[in-house]
Amino acid sequence: MGLSSIFKIRKEVTPEILDLLTQTTLGTNGAMYRHLDTPTRILEADNPLFLSMERNKKVIGNVTFCQRGNAWYIRYFAFHSLVQAGTTKKKEGNSNSFLKRELNQFFTEVFEGKHSEQAIDSMYAYIDPRNDRSKWMSENFGFRVVSQLTTQSYSRLYPRKSNRLVIIDDWKQLEPIVLENYGNNAFYSTTHAKKAPFYCLQSDSGEIIATCRVTRVNWEIIRLPGKYGAILTKLIPFIPFLNKLIQPKQHTFLVPEIVTAKSNDPKLINELFSAVLAEEKLNLLLWWIDEKDELFTSIDNQLNWGLFHKLVGAHPVDVVERRNPNSKIETKSPIFVTAFDMI
């Protein structure tokens, strides 16, 4: 049995899909925000497949997959408010029952190899465990939690420069270091991570002792997390120091990936992150990293993460996966996180 005619499958984004995605507000409980870079970011998607729910020439839902060999990453899962209504209710309405049936049918077809050259082992996504709609998606489509990331901020009101900071354009110089640190992680993929330039710390002898790649990101923050999040969002633009870290209408920050440091030295990470912020003329960095990653566990309690961390803390992100029932591969943490997937 094939999909209903209301669903369309494409390999390129359409204006109607983009319109839905740019208007989508993320988060439900606590923090609420909107990605401002979607029109350009979506063009960077690696090997995308767009599954859209359309009615009267209007896109009312879209699931965008990045096809990465044996594992597909779910980059966007967005539906019009009329379709979303009821996903947090205990009793499932007809529209949600239809949506659940059709998407499960599509997932089954993917595992049978009907939408790619071969059957795949898994699909995975990142969800906020506090978000009811995300939990509904996970629970109703057979996804299970396989790991957990932390959203770790690093902020400096006056970041310090470093004369050891260098910019490298040759991925081949970094590839052995990245492979040694992340090559065994689940979902390891460098399609985005290997795009130059790269920030590194270099010793006097020329050795690369710390690395990262960063992406500049713009969000609109509608509401900060916490009991007083809504009020704080309105007040922050008028509060000295805080307004250097948070600008709700256009909140600009950096997201790092392929972060490494020789001997997992927290001093090197501090020097690297601060120098990168100074070079980019920004004050905040958000780093998504598996909470079991050896580098993170080594430096977590050794580093002063800054004022932003004291305000909002570090929030968890669930890594959820739906496996091909015929696959014998078991996903284990830590997970490799590429910045593109989070922004």
URNOR-V654876 format. One record per helix or strand. SS is the DSSP state (H for helix, E for strand). FROM is the first residue (numbers start at 1). LEN is the number of residues. If there is no record, write none. Layout:
SS/FROM/LEN, SS/FROM/LEN
This chain:
E/7/4, H/15/9, E/26/1, E/32/4, H/38/7, E/48/8, E/58/11, E/71/9, H/81/4, H/94/18, E/122/6, H/132/9, E/144/12, E/165/4, H/171/12, E/186/1, E/198/5, E/208/16, H/229/10, H/242/4, H/248/3, E/251/11, H/262/3, H/266/15, E/284/7, H/294/9, H/307/6, E/315/9, E/335/1, H/339/4
